[in-house]
Amino acid sequence: MSTFLDAQLFGYLIVFARLGSAMMFMPGFGEMQVPTRSRLAMAVVFSLALYPATPVMPMQPDNLVTFAIYLGFEVTTGLWIGLTARVLFSALQFAGHQAGQVSGLANAFAPSLGSFEGSTMIASFLLISGVALIFVTNTHHVIIRALLYSYDVFPPGTLLLGDMAKQIVKAASASLYIGAAIAAPFFVMGLIFNLGMGLANRMMPALPVFFVAAPALIASGLLILAAASPSMLHVFLGRFTDWLGTFVIP
């Protein structure tokens, strides 16, 4: 009985090493607003619930060094999954930051609700909306399925450092592209609006363009945000779930 329990415990620790590491950074589950102890407790429960569904067999290592190396491989894989997902999720913050700068809604005193400093009000809005949308659309089920699917892509006890490094670099590039793409309506609005204000200033040099343009620019930004935010979130969620299904960015 003692041998059986030890083997089950070691197997559970291997599963917890990957799933717990991934969930500490996974969007929706690993948000900064969730206390660390709550995230840890959630990871413990999820690992216990998903342990029978994983291909990890009960094991009893020969020595602690072998077990520590095995555990390190799983922790690294879990951290890669969670951090890559977080990098993709930061596309919303980048888009919100650019939209806030263009529409005049950037404020140095805005609360930073994301994983990085320098948030704008629009960035905070998009991040909160993205987290809410993950649970409203049951994308958290896709995340859980992806964590189980990771054992097919990264078998237990293996570490593909070269491929992981390439993919996280591609994830950063894709995050920048997605953020710029979903913020495109604000770029177009800013270009047209500033071009119009420049022409107005040429025709009426005495016109105080800054005081006249600021309220109109903020109103236009809010209007574009109300019209474009559903499509922005839809595009982001589609790209995010596509990555969860393959763990590969082309």
C-alpha positions in Angstrom: 0.0 0.0 0.0 2.8 2.4 0.8 4.5 1.8 -2.5 1.2 2.3 -4.3 0.5 5.6 -2.6 4.0 6.8 -3.2 3.7 6.1 -6.9 0.3 7.9 -7.1 1.8 10.9 -5.2 4.8 11.2 -7.6 2.5 10.9 -10.6 0.2 13.6 -9.2 3.2 15.9 -8.6 4.3 15.4 -12.2 0.8 16.5 -13.4 0.6 19.4 -11.0 4.0 20.6 -12.2 2.7 21.2 -15.7 -0.9 22.1 -15.1 -0.2 24.3 -12.1 2.6 26.2 -13.8 0.4 26.8 -16.9 -2.6 27.9 -14.9 -0.6 30.4 -12.9 -0.2 32.5 -16.0 -3.1 31.4 -18.2 -5.6 34.2 -19.1 -8.7 33.9 -17.1 -7.3 31.6 -14.4 -4.0 33.5 -13.7 -5.1 37.1 -13.5 -3.4 39.4 -11.0 -6.7 40.2 -9.4 -7.0 36.6 -8.2 -5.0 36.1 -5.0 -2.0 33.8 -5.4 -3.4 31.4 -2.8 -6.6 31.1 -4.7 -4.8 30.4 -7.9 -2.6 27.8 -6.2 -5.7 26.1 -4.6 -7.4 26.1 -8.0 -4.3 24.5 -9.7 -4.2 21.8 -7.0 -7.9 20.9 -7.5 -7.7 21.0 -11.3 -4.6 18.8 -11.3 -6.3 16.3 -9.0 -9.4 16.2 -11.2 -7.5 15.9 -14.5 -4.8 13.5 -13.3 -6.8 10.3 -14.3 -7.3 11.8 -17.8 -3.6 12.4 -18.4 -1.2 9.8 -19.8 1.0 10.2 -16.8 1.3 6.8 -15.1 2.0 6.4 -11.4 5.7 6.3 -11.0 8.3 5.8 -8.3 11.7 7.2 -9.4 14.9 5.5 -8.5 16.4 8.6 -7.0 15.5 12.2 -6.3 17.8 13.6 -9.0 15.9 11.8 -11.7 12.6 13.0 -10.3 13.8 16.6 -10.0 14.9 16.6 -13.7 11.6 15.1 -14.7 9.8 17.7 -12.6 11.9 20.5 -14.1 10.9 19.4 -17.6 7.2 19.5 -16.8 7.4 22.9 -15.0 9.2 24.3 -18.0 6.6 23.0 -20.4 3.8 24.4 -18.2 5.4 27.8 -17.9 5.8 27.9 -21.7 2.2 27.2 -22.2 1.0 29.8 -19.7 3.4 32.5 -20.8 2.8 32.0 -24.5 -1.0 32.3 -23.8 -0.3 35.4 -21.8 1.8 36.9 -24.6 -1.1 36.4 -27.1 -3.5 37.8 -24.6 -1.4 41.0 -24.4 -2.6 41.8 -27.9 -5.7 43.3 -26.3 -3.6 45.6 -24.1 -1.5 46.7 -27.1 -4.6 47.4 -29.1 -6.2 49.3 -26.2 -3.0 51.3 -25.7 -2.8 52.3 -29.3 -6.6 53.1 -29.4 -6.2 55.3 -26.3 -3.3 57.2 -27.7 -5.1 57.9 -31.0 -8.4 58.8 -29.5 -7.1 61.0 -26.7 -8.2 58.6 -23.9 -4.7 57.7 -22.6 -4.3 58.7 -19.0 -1.2 58.3 -16.9 -3.3 57.8 -13.8 -5.5 55.0 -15.3 -5.4 51.8 -13.2 -3.2 49.1 -14.7 -5.4 46.0 -14.7 -3.2 43.9 -17.1 0.1 42.2 -16.7 2.1 45.2 -17.8 2.4 48.8 -16.7 1.2 51.7 -18.7 -2.4 50.7 -19.3 -5.0 53.1 -20.7 -8.7 53.1 -19.9 -9.4 51.4 -23.3 -6.7 48.8 -22.6 -8.2 48.0 -19.2 -11.7 47.8 -20.7 -10.5 45.4 -23.4 -8.6 43.2 -20.9 -11.6 42.9 -18.6 -13.9 42.2 -21.6 -11.5 39.5 -22.8 -11.4 37.8 -19.5 -15.2 37.9 -19.2 -15.6 36.6 -22.7 -13.3 33.6 -22.0 -15.9 32.4 -19.4 -19.0 33.6 -21.1 -18.2 31.8 -24.3 -16.9 28.7 -22.4 -13.4 29.2 -23.8 -12.2 28.1 -20.3 -13.4 24.6 -21.4 -11.1 24.9 -24.4 -8.2 25.9 -22.1 -8.7 22.8 -20.0 -9.0 20.6 -23.0 -5.8 22.2 -24.4 -3.9 21.5 -21.2 -4.9 17.8 -21.6 -4.0 17.9 -25.3 -0.5 19.3 -24.4 0.5 15.8 -23.4 0.1 14.7 -27.0 2.1 17.6 -28.3 4.7 17.5 -25.5 4.9 13.9 -24.1 5.8 13.7 -20.4 9.5 13.8 -19.7 10.4 15.5 -22.9 11.6 19.1 -23.4 11.7 20.8 -26.9 13.6 23.9 -26.0 14.4 24.8 -29.6 10.8 24.6 -30.8 9.5 26.4 -27.7 11.9 29.3 -28.2 10.9 29.7 -31.8 7.2 29.5 -31.0 7.3 32.1 -28.2 9.1 34.5 -30.5 6.4 33.9 -33.2 3.8 34.4 -30.5 5.2 37.8 -29.6 5.2 38.7 -33.3 1.6 37.4 -33.7 0.5 39.3 -30.6 1.8 42.6 -32.1 0.2 41.8 -35.5 -3.2 41.0 -33.8 -3.1 44.1 -31.7 -2.3 46.3 -34.6 -5.0 44.6 -36.8 -7.8 45.0 -34.3 -6.8 48.6 -33.5 -6.9 49.5 -37.2 -10.3 51.3 -37.0 -8.8 53.8 -34.6 -5.8 54.3 -36.8 -8.1 55.2 -39.7 -10.2 57.4 -37.5 -7.2 59.2 -36.2 -5.7 59.8 -39.7 -8.9 61.1 -41.1 -9.7 63.3 -38.1 -6.2 64.8 -37.8 -6.1 65.4 -41.6 -9.4 67.3 -41.3 -8.2 69.4 -38.4 -5.0 70.2 -40.3 -7.0 71.4 -43.2 -9.3 73.4 -40.9 -6.3 75.1 -39.3 -5.0 76.0 -42.8 -8.2 77.6 -43.8 -8.8 79.3 -40.4 -5.4 80.0 -38.8 -7.0 81.7 -35.8 -9.0 78.6 -34.9 -7.9 77.0 -31.6 -7.6 73.6 -33.1 -6.5 71.8 -29.9 -9.5 73.0 -27.8 -12.0 72.4 -30.6 -10.6 69.0 -31.7 -10.1 67.4 -28.2 -13.8 66.9 -27.3 -14.6 65.8 -30.9 -11.7 63.4 -30.9 -12.8 61.8 -27.6 -16.4 61.5 -28.8 -15.2 59.9 -32.1 -13.0 57.5 -30.2 -15.9 56.4 -27.9 -18.1 56.0 -31.0 -15.6 53.8 -32.8 -15.0 51.8 -29.6 -18.7 51.1 -29.2 -19.0 50.0 -32.9 -15.7 48.1 -33.2 -15.2 46.4 -29.8 -17.4 43.3 -30.6 -15.4 42.6 -33.7 -12.1 43.3 -32.0 -12.9 40.8 -29.2 -14.2 38.3 -31.7 -11.1 38.3 -33.9 -8.8 38.0 -30.8 -10.8 35.1 -29.3 -10.7 33.3 -32.6 -6.9 33.6 -32.9 -6.5 32.6 -29.3 -8.7 29.5 -29.5 -6.9 28.5 -32.8 -3.6 28.5 -30.9 -5.0 26.5 -28.0 -6.0 23.8 -30.5 -2.5 23.3 -32.0 0.1 25.2 -29.8 1.6 26.2 -33.1 1.8 29.7 -34.7 2.5 29.5 -38.4 
